[in-house]
Amino acid sequence: MNIQFDPEELRPVVEACLVAVLEKIEPIRAQFGGKLLHSEPESAAILGLKPAHLGELRRNGTVPHQQLGGRVFYSNQDILQIAGMGRD
């Protein structure tokens, strides 16, 4: 079975989905300066650690992280949780 959609018919659906997602993440972005991901130096500063120590915690699996284009990032939510400022 092959279902085809006219892109113009899908546009309102896609736009509504994007609006809904943006509305949900906007309070988080506003609260933390719009950043959802932090670099290793930023994350270390938030946690009061040296970047090398945070790197060790990342490598041993203690701190969750994401790699994008060879760079390491930490989610704002994870960093706040580790710092004890996250939501339970």
Summary of the structure (lengths in Angstrom):
residues: 88
radius of gyration: 18.3
end to end distance: 46.0
largest distance: 56.9
contacts: 181
relative contact order: 0.12
helix: 56%
strand: 12%
